[in-house]
Amino acid sequence: MIRVAVCAPSTPFTREDAARVAALAGHYGVSLDFHEQCFAADGHFAGPDALRLAAFLDCANDPAFDAVWFARGGYGANRIAQDAIAGLGPAAGAKRYLGYSDGGYLLAALYRARIGQAIHAPMPVDIRREGGEAAVSRTLAWLAGDRAGEEPSLDGRHPAAAFNLTTLAMLAGTPLMPGLAGHVVMVEDVSEYLYAVDRLFFHAAAHLGGIAGVRLGRISDVPENDRPFGAAPKEIARFWCERHGIPFLGEADIGHDAANRIVPFGLA
């Protein structure tokens, strides 16, 4: 039985959704232990910073668990990530850490510190989406050894990393940002105006010198601005890649949706 601890470094989860995900996990030989902190609430967050930090460290430092799965994104993981890395012990290095979106702050910090294995993957909250059982099952199957849910462009030659574009842009220039030279960097985003996507690429691309290339996941649920931006997401990505001499490698099958594929950081 694979034992997985679930914590919420950003925003709260519900007991009802946790029960649905736990029932699904049993079909894959995965035992889920939802930390009580997942259900805490303090304004926007799943409890105060100190509680979210303590829960993450409880999960990561417990040798009984094989992996730590972030319940959901939202906003908040960046507020605890640096202290989280400082508080990790030997048991944390043997674990897999799974999530995406705001969880990318912790994945980046772990990857930078070379602690455990960071993995962009669907989270328990995806159970709420249309087709969400398939998304959650993709991660559970991966934990059980089935690699069919991985991003198909992974080639075994170039290390990879995947981020929400906003998260990557905010990481750039901070002590949490890992070195990504030689990597294929995959990005996706949701609910951002196209001018904001352009602005995010402006900043992120300036910090990606030496990478093997960029792949663009889905930029979904784009709001309508009062005037058209005049360029589609792929055109925006190409523009900033060309500006910085970064190869644009095409699309990636990742995004804030039920089809989101799995991307292990580094070499799969």
Protein Blocks (a to p, Z undefined) as FASTA:
>chain_A
ZZdddddfkbccdfklmmmmmmmmmmnopacdddfklmgcehjbgcjfklmmmmmmmmmm
mmkbcbdcdfbgcihjlmmmmmmmmmpcfklmmpccddehjlmmmmmmmmmnopajdddd
ddfklmmpghklmmmmmmmmmmnopaklpcfklgolaccddddfklmmmmnopakbccfe
hiacddddehiafklmmmmmmmmmmmmghiabdcddddehiacdfbdfhiafklmmmmmm
mmnopacebjadddjdfklccddehjZZ
